[in-house]
Amino acid sequence: MHPATPPPPEKVATATPPQPDPNRLMRTCANCGAEMEERKCKLICRGCGYFLSCSDYY
Ligand SMILES: [Zn+2]
């Protein structure tokens, strides 16, 4: 009666970036990759001095 429709592709786009340790998410310097230190409302990089305010990383 009606033409057979092919089954929909079951490919699910997994756009999940690699997250080796979710607990340390956003605790790594985006500039040099060093560990960042949390102070009050800022994250400060120990390596290069790069910092994020809470309004940036939340
Ligand atoms: Zn850094």
N, CA, C, O and the ligand as a Tripos MOL2 file, in Angstrom:
@<TRIPOS>MOLECULE
protein
  233   231    59     0     0
PROTEIN
NO_CHARGES

@<TRIPOS>ATOM
      1 N           0.8290   -1.1860    0.0000 N.3       1 MET1
      2 CA          0.0000    0.0000    0.0000 C.3       1 MET1
      3 C           0.8770    1.2540    0.0000 C.2       1 MET1
      4 O           0.9200    2.0100   -0.9700 O.2       1 MET1
      5 N           1.5440    1.4380    1.0780 N.am      2 HIS2
      6 CA          2.4550    2.5910    1.1410 C.3       2 HIS2
      7 C           3.8860    2.0970    1.0530 C.2       2 HIS2
      8 O           4.1990    0.9850    1.4780 O.2       2 HIS2
      9 N           4.7460    2.9290    0.5000 N.am      3 PRO3
     10 CA          6.1460    2.5050    0.3470 C.3       3 PRO3
     11 C           6.8040    2.2800    1.7060 C.2       3 PRO3
     12 O           6.5520    2.9920    2.6780 O.2       3 PRO3
     13 N           7.6380    1.2820    1.7260 N.am      4 ALA4
     14 CA          8.3180    0.9650    2.9870 C.3       4 ALA4
     15 C           9.3280    2.0530    3.3250 C.2       4 ALA4
     16 O          10.2250    2.3780    2.5480 O.2       4 ALA4
     17 N           9.1430    2.5860    4.4970 N.am      5 THR5
     18 CA         10.0980    3.6140    4.9310 C.3       5 THR5
     19 C          11.2680    2.9720    5.6620 C.2       5 THR5
     20 O          11.0860    2.0950    6.5070 O.2       5 THR5
     21 N          12.4370    3.4100    5.3320 N.am      6 PRO6
     22 CA         13.6190    2.8470    6.0120 C.3       6 PRO6
     23 C          13.6190    3.2490    7.4810 C.2       6 PRO6
     24 O          13.1680    4.3360    7.8390 O.2       6 PRO6
     25 N          14.1230    2.3720    8.3120 N.am      7 PRO7
     26 CA         14.1660    2.6770    9.7530 C.3       7 PRO7
     27 C          15.0660    3.8830   10.0160 C.2       7 PRO7
     28 O          16.0720    4.0730    9.3320 O.2       7 PRO7
     29 N          14.7110    4.6780   10.9860 N.am      8 PRO8
     30 CA         15.5290    5.8570   11.3000 C.3       8 PRO8
     31 C          16.8970    5.4390   11.8180 C.2       8 PRO8
     32 O          17.0320    4.4330   12.5140 O.2       8 PRO8
     33 N          17.8870    6.2080   11.4770 N.am      9 PRO9
     34 CA         19.2350    5.8820   11.9640 C.3       9 PRO9
     35 C          19.2940    5.9870   13.4740 C.2       9 PRO9
     36 O          18.7730    6.9320   14.0670 O.2       9 PRO9
     37 N          19.9280    5.0160   14.0790 N.am     10 GLU10
     38 CA         19.9780    5.0130   15.5360 C.3      10 GLU10
     39 C          21.2580    5.6480   16.0610 C.2      10 GLU10
     40 O          21.6880    5.4180   17.1910 O.2      10 GLU10
     41 N          21.8380    6.4480   15.1980 N.am     11 LYS11
     42 CA         23.0560    7.1290   15.6540 C.3      11 LYS11
     43 C          22.6960    8.3020   16.5520 C.2      11 LYS11
     44 O          21.9650    9.2080   16.1500 O.2      11 LYS11
     45 N          23.2000    8.2740   17.7300 N.am     12 VAL12
     46 CA         22.9630    9.3750   18.6650 C.3      12 VAL12
     47 C          24.2200   10.2290   18.7300 C.2      12 VAL12
     48 O          25.3140    9.7600   19.0440 O.2      12 VAL12
     49 N          24.0190   11.4650   18.4300 N.am     13 ALA13
     50 CA         25.1740   12.3630   18.4420 C.3      13 ALA13
     51 C          25.6580   12.5640   19.8670 C.2      13 ALA13
     52 O          24.9840   13.1860   20.6880 O.2      13 ALA13
     53 N          26.8030   12.0420   20.1370 N.am     14 THR14
     54 CA         27.3630   12.2150   21.4810 C.3      14 THR14
     55 C          28.3570   13.3650   21.4710 C.2      14 THR14
     56 O          29.5300   13.2040   21.1330 O.2      14 THR14
     57 N          27.8620   14.4940   21.8400 N.am     15 ALA15
     58 CA         28.7140   15.6830   21.8410 C.3      15 ALA15
     59 C          29.2820   15.9260   23.2270 C.2      15 ALA15
     60 O          29.3640   17.0600   23.7000 O.2      15 ALA15
     61 N          29.6650   14.8510   23.8520 N.am     16 THR16
     62 CA         30.2090   14.9920   25.2000 C.3      16 THR16
     63 C          31.7240   15.1430   25.1440 C.2      16 THR16
     64 O          32.4300   14.2540   24.6680 O.2      16 THR16
     65 N          32.2040   16.2550   25.6260 N.am     17 PRO17
     66 CA         33.6490   16.4530   25.6420 C.3      17 PRO17
     67 C          34.3090   15.5160   26.6420 C.2      17 PRO17
     68 O          33.6760   15.0970   27.6110 O.2      17 PRO17
     69 N          35.5420   15.1910   26.4210 N.am     18 PRO18
     70 CA         36.2490   14.2840   27.3340 C.3      18 PRO18
     71 C          36.4010   14.9010   28.7200 C.2      18 PRO18
     72 O          36.9550   15.9890   28.8740 O.2      18 PRO18
     73 N          35.9080   14.2000   29.7050 N.am     19 GLN19
     74 CA         36.0210   14.6870   31.0710 C.3      19 GLN19
     75 C          36.6390   13.6140   31.9490 C.2      19 GLN19
     76 O          35.9230   12.7910   32.5190 O.2      19 GLN19
     77 N          37.9260   13.6140   32.0640 N.am     20 PRO20
     78 CA         38.6190   12.5780   32.8280 C.3      20 PRO20
     79 C          38.2320   12.5850   34.2990 C.2      20 PRO20
     80 O          38.1530   11.5260   34.9200 O.2      20 PRO20
     81 N          37.9930   13.7470   34.8560 N.am     21 ASP21
     82 CA         37.6250   13.8440   36.2560 C.3      21 ASP21
     83 C          36.6130   14.9710   36.4550 C.2      21 ASP21
     84 O          36.9950   16.1380   36.5420 O.2      21 ASP21
     85 N          35.3440   14.6330   36.5260 N.am     22 PRO22
     86 CA         34.2860   15.6520   36.6330 C.3      22 PRO22
     87 C          34.4190   16.5080   37.8860 C.2      22 PRO22
     88 O          33.9900   17.6610   37.9090 O.2      22 PRO22
     89 N          35.0130   15.9400   38.9190 N.am     23 ASN23
     90 CA         35.1420   16.6890   40.1580 C.3      23 ASN23
     91 C          36.0810   17.8730   40.0140 C.2      23 ASN23
     92 O          36.0000   18.8510   40.7570 O.2      23 ASN23
     93 N          36.9610   17.7610   39.0530 N.am     24 ARG24
     94 CA         37.9160   18.8420   38.8900 C.3      24 ARG24
     95 C          37.5670   19.7060   37.6910 C.2      24 ARG24
     96 O          38.4070   20.4050   37.1250 O.2      24 ARG24
     97 N          36.3100   19.6310   37.3310 N.am     25 LEU25
     98 CA         35.8660   20.4190   36.1940 C.3      25 LEU25
     99 C          36.0350   21.9050   36.4720 C.2      25 LEU25
    100 O          35.6870   22.3880   37.5490 O.2      25 LEU25
    101 N          36.5550   22.6020   35.5240 N.am     26 MET26
    102 CA         36.7620   24.0460   35.6240 C.3      26 MET26
    103 C          37.7560   24.4180   36.7120 C.2      26 MET26
    104 O          37.7950   25.5660   37.1530 O.2      26 MET26
    105 N          38.5470   23.4700   37.1390 N.am     27 ARG27
    106 CA         39.5740   23.7880   38.1170 C.3      27 ARG27
    107 C          40.9440   23.7790   37.4730 C.2      27 ARG27
    108 O          41.9740   23.8480   38.1430 O.2      27 ARG27
    109 N          40.9250   23.6920   36.1730 N.am     28 THR28
    110 CA         42.1840   23.6840   35.4600 C.3      28 THR28
    111 C          42.3100   24.9630   34.6470 C.2      28 THR28
    112 O          41.3580   25.3960   33.9980 O.2      28 THR28
    113 N          43.4710   25.5500   34.6880 N.am     29 CYS29
    114 CA         43.6860   26.8080   33.9830 C.3      29 CYS29
    115 C          43.4830   26.6300   32.4860 C.2      29 CYS29
    116 O          44.0510   25.7320   31.8650 O.2      29 CYS29
    117 N          42.6660   27.4980   31.9280 N.am     30 ALA30
    118 CA         42.4100   27.4360   30.5020 C.3      30 ALA30
    119 C          43.5840   28.0060   29.7150 C.2      30 ALA30
    120 O          43.6530   27.8780   28.4920 O.2      30 ALA30
    121 N          44.4830   28.6230   30.4230 N.am     31 ASN31
    122 CA         45.6070   29.2810   29.7650 C.3      31 ASN31
    123 C          46.8260   28.3790   29.6990 C.2      31 ASN31
    124 O          47.4600   28.2610   28.6500 O.2      31 ASN31
    125 N          47.1600   27.7370   30.8220 N.am     32 CYS32
    126 CA         48.3810   26.9310   30.8540 C.3      32 CYS32
    127 C          48.1270   25.4990   31.2960 C.2      32 CYS32
    128 O          49.0170   24.6560   31.1860 O.2      32 CYS32
    129 N          46.9360   25.2070   31.7910 N.am     33 GLY33
    130 CA         46.5950   23.8340   32.1420 C.3      33 GLY33
    131 C          46.9950   23.4490   33.5500 C.2      33 GLY33
    132 O          46.8480   22.2940   33.9500 O.2      33 GLY33
    133 N          47.4990   24.4090   34.3020 N.am     34 ALA34
    134 CA         47.8810   24.0980   35.6720 C.3      34 ALA34
    135 C          46.6490   24.0540   36.5700 C.2      34 ALA34
    136 O          45.5660   24.5020   36.1940 O.2      34 ALA34
    137 N          46.8390   23.5130   37.7410 N.am     35 GLU35
    138 CA         45.7310   23.4510   38.6810 C.3      35 GLU35
    139 C          45.4480   24.8300   39.2540 C.2      35 GLU35
    140 O          46.3610   25.6020   39.5470 O.2      35 GLU35
    141 N          44.1650   25.1180   39.4060 N.am     36 MET36
    142 CA         43.8020   26.4470   39.8980 C.3      36 MET36
    143 C          43.3760   26.3860   41.3490 C.2      36 MET36
    144 O          42.8270   25.3870   41.8130 O.2      36 MET36
    145 N          43.6320   27.4510   42.0440 N.am     37 GLU37
    146 CA         43.3090   27.5140   43.4610 C.3      37 GLU37
    147 C          42.0500   28.3460   43.6500 C.2      37 GLU37
    148 O          41.9080   29.4270   43.0790 O.2      37 GLU37
    149 N          41.1460   27.8250   44.4570 N.am     38 GLU38
    150 CA         39.8840   28.5250   44.6590 C.3      38 GLU38
    151 C          39.9830   29.4630   45.8480 C.2      38 GLU38
    152 O          40.3510   29.0620   46.9520 O.2      38 GLU38
    153 N          39.6550   30.6920   45.6040 N.am     39 ARG39
    154 CA         39.6650   31.6670   46.6930 C.3      39 ARG39
    155 C          38.3850   32.4810   46.6420 C.2      39 ARG39
    156 O          38.1120   33.1930   45.6750 O.2      39 ARG39
    157 N          37.6180   32.3580   47.6960 N.am     40 LYS40
    158 CA         36.3690   33.0890   47.7950 C.3      40 LYS40
    159 C          35.5600   32.9450   46.5110 C.2      40 LYS40
    160 O          34.9050   31.9260   46.2890 O.2      40 LYS40
    161 N          35.6100   33.9440   45.6950 N.am     41 CYS41
    162 CA         34.7880   33.9400   44.4950 C.3      41 CYS41
    163 C          35.6560   33.9410   43.2460 C.2      41 CYS41
    164 O          35.2460   34.4040   42.1820 O.2      41 CYS41
    165 N          36.8750   33.4070   43.4000 N.am     42 LYS42
    166 CA         37.7640   33.3850   42.2550 C.3      42 LYS42
    167 C          38.5160   32.0820   42.1760 C.2      42 LYS42
    168 O          38.7360   31.3960   43.1740 O.2      42 LYS42
    169 N          38.9000   31.7670   40.9670 N.am     43 LEU43
    170 CA         39.8330   30.6670   40.7670 C.3      43 LEU43
    171 C          41.1190   31.2730   40.2300 C.2      43 LEU43
    172 O          41.1220   31.9540   39.2040 O.2      43 LEU43
    173 N          42.1860   31.0200   40.9240 N.am     44 ILE44
    174 CA         43.4480   31.6170   40.5320 C.3      44 ILE44
    175 C          44.4340   30.5310   40.1340 C.2      44 ILE44
    176 O          44.6320   29.5490   40.8490 O.2      44 ILE44
    177 N          45.0400   30.7310   38.9850 N.am     45 CYS45
    178 CA         46.0200   29.7580   38.5090 C.3      45 CYS45
    179 C          47.3230   29.9230   39.2720 C.2      45 CYS45
    180 O          47.8070   31.0360   39.4750 O.2      45 CYS45
    181 N          47.8760   28.8020   39.6870 N.am     46 ARG46
    182 CA         49.1510   28.8330   40.4030 C.3      46 ARG46
    183 C          50.3120   29.0060   39.4390 C.2      46 ARG46
    184 O          51.4020   29.4430   39.8100 O.2      46 ARG46
    185 N          50.0480   28.6560   38.2150 N.am     47 GLY47
    186 CA         51.1450   28.6500   37.2530 C.3      47 GLY47
    187 C          51.3790   30.0090   36.6220 C.2      47 GLY47
    188 O          52.5010   30.5160   36.6300 O.2      47 GLY47
    189 N          50.3360   30.5940   36.0810 N.am     48 CYS48
    190 CA         50.5300   31.8010   35.2930 C.3      48 CYS48
    191 C          49.7930   33.0060   35.8590 C.2      48 CYS48
    192 O          49.9460   34.1190   35.3540 O.2      48 CYS48
    193 N          48.9970   32.7960   36.8990 N.am     49 GLY49
    194 CA         48.3090   33.9190   37.5090 C.3      49 GLY49
    195 C          46.9720   34.2310   36.8600 C.2      49 GLY49
    196 O          46.2840   35.1740   37.2490 O.2      49 GLY49
    197 N          46.6200   33.4400   35.8830 N.am     50 TYR50
    198 CA         45.3210   33.6180   35.2410 C.3      50 TYR50
    199 C          44.2140   33.3450   36.2540 C.2      50 TYR50
    200 O          44.3300   32.4130   37.0500 O.2      50 TYR50
    201 N          43.1560   34.1280   36.2400 N.am     51 PHE51
    202 CA         42.0950   33.8860   37.2030 C.3      51 PHE51
    203 C          40.7220   34.0440   36.5850 C.2      51 PHE51
    204 O          40.5380   34.7340   35.5830 O.2      51 PHE51
    205 N          39.7700   33.3870   37.2110 N.am     52 LEU52
    206 CA         38.3780   33.4910   36.8120 C.3      52 LEU52
    207 C          37.5720   33.9290   38.0260 C.2      52 LEU52
    208 O          37.7920   33.4480   39.1380 O.2      52 LEU52
    209 N          36.6570   34.8260   37.8050 N.am     53 SER53
    210 CA         35.7360   35.1600   38.8820 C.3      53 SER53
    211 C          34.5540   34.2080   38.8200 C.2      53 SER53
    212 O          34.3450   33.5390   37.8090 O.2      53 SER53
    213 N          33.7890   34.1450   39.8860 N.am     54 CYS54
    214 CA         32.7030   33.1830   39.9420 C.3      54 CYS54
    215 C          31.6900   33.4320   38.8340 C.2      54 CYS54
    216 O          31.0490   32.4990   38.3480 O.2      54 CYS54
    217 N          31.5490   34.6750   38.4440 N.am     55 SER55
    218 CA         30.5900   34.9760   37.3800 C.3      55 SER55
    219 C          31.0670   34.4290   36.0510 C.2      55 SER55
    220 O          30.2860   34.2860   35.1100 O.2      55 SER55
    221 N          32.3450   34.1250   35.9770 N.am     56 ASP56
    222 CA         32.8820   33.5860   34.7320 C.3      56 ASP56
    223 C          32.7550   32.0800   34.6780 C.2      56 ASP56
    224 O          32.4010   31.5140   33.6430 O.2      56 ASP56
    225 N          33.0430   31.4330   35.7890 N.am     57 TYR57
    226 CA         33.0770   29.9710   35.7250 C.3      57 TYR57
    227 C          31.8020   29.3060   36.1590 C.2      57 TYR57
    228 O          31.6950   28.0840   36.0530 O.2      57 TYR57
    229 N          30.8390   30.0390   36.6390 N.am     58 TYR58
    230 CA         29.5570   29.4140   36.9120 C.3      58 TYR58
    231 C          28.6250   29.5400   35.7350 C.2      58 TYR58
    232 O          27.4910   29.0650   35.7920 O.2      58 TYR58
    233 ZN         47.6850   29.1770   34.1660 Zn       59 ZN59
@<TRIPOS>BOND
     1     1     2 1
     2     2     3 1
     3     3     4 2
     4     3     5 am
     5     5     6 1
     6     6     7 1
     7     7     8 2
     8     7     9 am
     9     9    10 1
    10    10    11 1
    11    11    12 2
    12    11    13 am
    13    13    14 1
    14    14    15 1
    15    15    16 2
    16    15    17 am
    17    17    18 1
    18    18    19 1
    19    19    20 2
    20    19    21 am
    21    21    22 1
    22    22    23 1
    23    23    24 2
    24    23    25 am
    25    25    26 1
    26    26    27 1
    27    27    28 2
    28    27    29 am
    29    29    30 1
    30    30    31 1
    31    31    32 2
    32    31    33 am
    33    33    34 1
    34    34    35 1
    35    35    36 2
    36    35    37 am
    37    37    38 1
    38    38    39 1
    39    39    40 2
    40    39    41 am
    41    41    42 1
    42    42    43 1
    43    43    44 2
    44    43    45 am
    45    45    46 1
    46    46    47 1
    47    47    48 2
    48    47    49 am
    49    49    50 1
    50    50    51 1
    51    51    52 2
    52    51    53 am
    53    53    54 1
    54    54    55 1
    55    55    56 2
    56    55    57 am
    57    57    58 1
    58    58    59 1
    59    59    60 2
    60    59    61 am
    61    61    62 1
    62    62    63 1
    63    63    64 2
    64    63    65 am
    65    65    66 1
    66    66    67 1
    67    67    68 2
    68    67    69 am
    69    69    70 1
    70    70    71 1
    71    71    72 2
    72    71    73 am
    73    73    74 1
    74    74    75 1
    75    75    76 2
    76    75    77 am
    77    77    78 1
    78    78    79 1
    79    79    80 2
    80    79    81 am
    81    81    82 1
    82    82    83 1
    83    83    84 2
    84    83    85 am
    85    85    86 1
    86    86    87 1
    87    87    88 2
    88    87    89 am
    89    89    90 1
    90    90    91 1
    91    91    92 2
    92    91    93 am
    93    93    94 1
    94    94    95 1
    95    95    96 2
    96    95    97 am
    97    97    98 1
    98    98    99 1
    99    99   100 2
   100    99   101 am
   101   101   102 1
   102   102   103 1
   103   103   104 2
   104   103   105 am
   105   105   106 1
   106   106   107 1
   107   107   108 2
   108   107   109 am
   109   109   110 1
   110   110   111 1
   111   111   112 2
   112   111   113 am
   113   113   114 1
   114   114   115 1
   115   115   116 2
   116   115   117 am
   117   117   118 1
   118   118   119 1
   119   119   120 2
   120   119   121 am
   121   121   122 1
   122   122   123 1
   123   123   124 2
   124   123   125 am
   125   125   126 1
   126   126   127 1
   127   127   128 2
   128   127   129 am
   129   129   130 1
   130   130   131 1
   131   131   132 2
   132   131   133 am
   133   133   134 1
   134   134   135 1
   135   135   136 2
   136   135   137 am
   137   137   138 1
   138   138   139 1
   139   139   140 2
   140   139   141 am
   141   141   142 1
   142   142   143 1
   143   143   144 2
   144   143   145 am
   145   145   146 1
   146   146   147 1
   147   147   148 2
   148   147   149 am
   149   149   150 1
   150   150   151 1
   151   151   152 2
   152   151   153 am
   153   153   154 1
   154   154   155 1
   155   155   156 2
   156   155   157 am
   157   157   158 1
   158   158   159 1
   159   159   160 2
   160   159   161 am
   161   161   162 1
   162   162   163 1
   163   163   164 2
   164   163   165 am
   165   165   166 1
   166   166   167 1
   167   167   168 2
   168   167   169 am
   169   169   170 1
   170   170   171 1
   171   171   172 2
   172   171   173 am
   173   173   174 1
   174   174   175 1
   175   175   176 2
   176   175   177 am
   177   177   178 1
   178   178   179 1
   179   179   180 2
   180   179   181 am
   181   181   182 1
   182   182   183 1
   183   183   184 2
   184   183   185 am
   185   185   186 1
   186   186   187 1
   187   187   188 2
   188   187   189 am
   189   189   190 1
   190   190   191 1
   191   191   192 2
   192   191   193 am
   193   193   194 1
   194   194   195 1
   195   195   196 2
   196   195   197 am
   197   197   198 1
   198   198   199 1
   199   199   200 2
   200   199   201 am
   201   201   202 1
   202   202   203 1
   203   203   204 2
   204   203   205 am
   205   205   206 1
   206   206   207 1
   207   207   208 2
   208   207   209 am
   209   209   210 1
   210   210   211 1
   211   211   212 2
   212   211   213 am
   213   213   214 1
   214   214   215 1
   215   215   216 2
   216   215   217 am
   217   217   218 1
   218   218   219 1
   219   219   220 2
   220   219   221 am
   221   221   222 1
   222   222   223 1
   223   223   224 2
   224   223   225 am
   225   225   226 1
   226   226   227 1
   227   227   228 2
   228   227   229 am
   229   229   230 1
   230   230   231 1
   231   231   232 2
@<TRIPOS>SUBSTRUCTURE
     1 MET1         2 RESIDUE 1 A MET
     2 HIS2         6 RESIDUE 1 A HIS
     3 PRO3        10 RESIDUE 1 A PRO
     4 ALA4        14 RESIDUE 1 A ALA
     5 THR5        18 RESIDUE 1 A THR
     6 PRO6        22 RESIDUE 1 A PRO
     7 PRO7        26 RESIDUE 1 A PRO
     8 PRO8        30 RESIDUE 1 A PRO
     9 PRO9        34 RESIDUE 1 A PRO
    10 GLU10       38 RESIDUE 1 A GLU
    11 LYS11       42 RESIDUE 1 A LYS
    12 VAL12       46 RESIDUE 1 A VAL
    13 ALA13       50 RESIDUE 1 A ALA
    14 THR14       54 RESIDUE 1 A THR
    15 ALA15       58 RESIDUE 1 A ALA
    16 THR16       62 RESIDUE 1 A THR
    17 PRO17       66 RESIDUE 1 A PRO
    18 PRO18       70 RESIDUE 1 A PRO
    19 GLN19       74 RESIDUE 1 A GLN
    20 PRO20       78 RESIDUE 1 A PRO
    21 ASP21       82 RESIDUE 1 A ASP
    22 PRO22       86 RESIDUE 1 A PRO
    23 ASN23       90 RESIDUE 1 A ASN
    24 ARG24       94 RESIDUE 1 A ARG
    25 LEU25       98 RESIDUE 1 A LEU
    26 MET26      102 RESIDUE 1 A MET
    27 ARG27      106 RESIDUE 1 A ARG
    28 THR28      110 RESIDUE 1 A THR
    29 CYS29      114 RESIDUE 1 A CYS
    30 ALA30      118 RESIDUE 1 A ALA
    31 ASN31      122 RESIDUE 1 A ASN
    32 CYS32      126 RESIDUE 1 A CYS
    33 GLY33      130 RESIDUE 1 A GLY
    34 ALA34      134 RESIDUE 1 A ALA
    35 GLU35      138 RESIDUE 1 A GLU
    36 MET36      142 RESIDUE 1 A MET
    37 GLU37      146 RESIDUE 1 A GLU
    38 GLU38      150 RESIDUE 1 A GLU
    39 ARG39      154 RESIDUE 1 A ARG
    40 LYS40      158 RESIDUE 1 A LYS
    41 CYS41      162 RESIDUE 1 A CYS
    42 LYS42      166 RESIDUE 1 A LYS
    43 LEU43      170 RESIDUE 1 A LEU
    44 ILE44      174 RESIDUE 1 A ILE
    45 CYS45      178 RESIDUE 1 A CYS
    46 ARG46      182 RESIDUE 1 A ARG
    47 GLY47      186 RESIDUE 1 A GLY
    48 CYS48      190 RESIDUE 1 A CYS
    49 GLY49      194 RESIDUE 1 A GLY
    50 TYR50      198 RESIDUE 1 A TYR
    51 PHE51      202 RESIDUE 1 A PHE
    52 LEU52      206 RESIDUE 1 A LEU
    53 SER53      210 RESIDUE 1 A SER
    54 CYS54      214 RESIDUE 1 A CYS
    55 SER55      218 RESIDUE 1 A SER
    56 ASP56      222 RESIDUE 1 A ASP
    57 TYR57      226 RESIDUE 1 A TYR
    58 TYR58      230 RESIDUE 1 A TYR
    59 ZN59       233 GROUP 0 **** ****
